[in-house]
Structure formats: structure tokens, C-alpha cells
């Protein structure tokens, strides 16, 4: 079985899985065969956001775990270098509108991104041999110091939200308004009219000016995303270990 963890967007990026293993082991000891890995992930996402200062939402439970990995589906996860047009379509294909998309991008208010994912923005944007013109000059200089030219495999980490990197708040959107979005996919929501930012830029402004509105929209979008084609009832299984199916 080709693991989803080995897919391009996840390889070297997805972390924290041993924590999920520890949670699963504790639950299996307390109530074996009851709580799925899918529900653990949904609950962990909500609790992590809440502990970082973000909103609360009620997580619907009852998901079951799949019997196979969807490697090809994982290969098609949103890419930080994709055009805004393509990103909005990927979300729309799953029933998520532009408000959901901009709100879910707000998860970048915490976390880090590797230099290799922004190298082109710093030195050769769209094969122009120039930096991305939407980048604030002072921010560009800071990023170039941390991500030198000529190393396209640099895994050095940069705060997605340099203002408050470990707090779930709306400063991510204020950064974008100052042309300090780290990833191309962040800044494009405001600065790519040729790719449809006329529909996302007003939402960026709303969230930048109202943290409460961002929190409400983020919670709504997370509930919608958590309910995309879940396995329930007799479908799938409740795994004993999140790393393998029960028949392994």
C-alpha cells in the first residue's frame, strides 16, 4: 500500500503523528475499538486550535477509518505554488466556497514553511529571475537572509505568521494586507486579480479587521470540511493502530 504520508505534499511536511499514536494507544486501553483515528484527527485539530487561542467548534463524531490509502488523492492536495484559480477550484469541487477557502487558509496563522517552498518567490518568480513583485521589500530581505539563493532543497523553517507565530489569531490577514504573506498562495488572495482575487480580497480585509468574524468563519469551514464524505455505519473499520489496517 502506498502511504498518503509518502505523497509529495505530505512527505517531509506532515509531523506530529507519534502524538496521534499515543492518543490512540490510550483510547484503545480505555475503550478498545470505539474511537477511530479519523475522529482522533478531527478532535485533535479542534483542540490544537483552541489551545493556541483560536475558536471552539463542536466536532461531530462517528467517523470510521478507511481500508486503503488514497495516494493519488493526497498527491492532489493544495500546493502553495499553485495559482489562486486552481486553489479555489479545488476547494469548490469539495463544496467549499470562497469564504471557506480564505478562512481555512487562516490556519497559516500558526506553523512553519520550508525555504524550498518560497525559493522561487525570492529569486526567480515565474521564471523572471526577479523576486515576486508583491513581496514587501523589507520582508523580502529578511527571507533572503534565511533562505540563500542557489539551494532549492533548503528545508529551513520560516514562520507562516511572523507577527504572532504560535498564536491563533487574525494577524495572518494583516500580514497579507502589508504584502507579507509568506507563501504565494497566501498573498495571491489579495494580490492576484488576474487569478480571481477580486472575490477573495474583500474577505481578507474583513478577517483582518474582525478576528471574531474570522473565528466564526473558520469554525464553520472546519465543520464543513470535517463532513466531506466520511465513512460511517458499517463502512471501513475502527483501527487498532492508526498506522495499519486491522488485517495487517
Residue pairs with C-beta under 8 A, 6 or more apart in sequence:
1 68
1 69
2 69
2 71
3 69
3 71
4 10
4 69
4 70
4 71
4 73
4 74
5 11
5 14
5 17
6 71
7 71
7 74
7 75
7 77
8 75
9 74
9 75
9 77
9 78
9 79
10 74
10 77
12 114
12 155
13 114
17 242
19 44
20 37
20 40
20 41
20 44
20 242
21 241
21 242
21 243
23 40
23 44
24 35
24 37
24 40
24 239
24 241
24 242
27 34
27 35
27 40
28 240
32 240
33 238
33 240
34 238
35 238
36 63
36 64
36 65
36 236
36 238
36 239
37 65
37 239
37 242
38 63
38 64
38 65
38 66
38 230
38 231
39 59
39 61
39 62
39 63
40 242
42 59
42 61
42 63
42 226
43 59
43 61
45 222
45 226
46 56
46 57
46 59
46 222
49 55
49 107
49 168
49 218
49 222
50 56
52 110
52 166
52 167
52 168
53 167
53 168
53 169
54 109
54 168
54 169
54 215
54 218
55 168
55 215
55 216
55 218
55 219
56 219
57 219
57 220
57 222
57 223
58 223
59 223
59 226
60 223
60 226
60 227
62 230
62 232
63 230
63 231
63 232
64 230
64 231
64 232
64 233
64 235
64 236
64 237
64 238
65 231
65 236
65 237
65 238
65 239
65 242
65 245
66 231
66 236
67 236
67 237
67 245
68 245
76 90
78 87
78 90
78 91
78 185
79 185
80 113
80 117
80 118
80 183
80 184
80 185
80 186
81 117
81 120
81 184
81 185
82 185
83 188
83 192
83 195
84 185
84 188
84 189
84 192
84 195
84 196
84 197
84 200
85 195
85 196
87 101
87 185
87 188
88 98
88 101
88 196
88 199
88 200
91 97
91 100
91 101
91 104
92 101
94 225
94 228
95 224
95 228
96 104
96 221
96 224
96 225
98 199
98 200
98 203
99 203
99 217
99 221
100 217
100 220
100 221
100 224
100 225
101 200
101 221
102 189
102 200
102 203
102 204
102 207
102 217
103 203
103 207
103 214
103 217
103 218
103 220
103 221
104 218
104 221
104 222
104 225
105 172
105 185
105 186
105 189
106 170
106 172
106 173
106 207
106 214
106 218
107 218
108 160
108 161
108 172
108 182
108 183
108 186
109 160
109 161
109 164
109 167
109 168
109 169
109 170
109 171
109 172
110 160
110 161
110 165
110 166
110 167
110 168
111 160
111 165
112 157
112 158
112 159
112 160
112 165
113 157
113 158
113 160
113 182
113 183
114 154
114 155
114 156
114 157
114 158
115 146
115 147
115 151
115 154
115 155
115 156
115 157
115 158
116 151
116 152
116 153
116 154
116 155
117 183
118 143
118 147
118 158
118 182
118 183
118 184
119 147
119 151
119 152
119 154
120 126
121 131
121 132
121 135
121 184
122 131
122 132
122 135
122 140
122 143
122 144
122 147
122 149
123 129
123 131
123 144
123 149
124 130
125 131
125 132
125 133
131 140
132 184
132 187
134 179
134 187
134 191
135 143
135 179
135 180
135 187
136 178
136 179
136 180
139 179
139 180
143 158
143 182
146 156
146 158
147 154
147 156
147 158
148 154
158 182
159 165
159 182
160 172
160 182
160 183
160 186
161 171
161 172
161 175
162 175
162 180
162 182
163 171
163 174
163 175
164 171
169 211
170 207
170 208
170 210
170 211
170 214
172 186
173 204
173 205
173 207
173 208
173 214
174 208
175 181
175 182
175 186
176 186
176 187
176 189
176 190
176 204
176 208
177 190
177 204
177 205
177 208
179 187
179 191
181 187
181 188
181 189
181 190
188 195
188 197
189 197
189 200
189 201
189 203
189 204
190 197
190 200
190 201
190 204
191 197
206 213
206 214
207 213
207 214
207 217
237 245
237 246
239 245
239 246
240 246
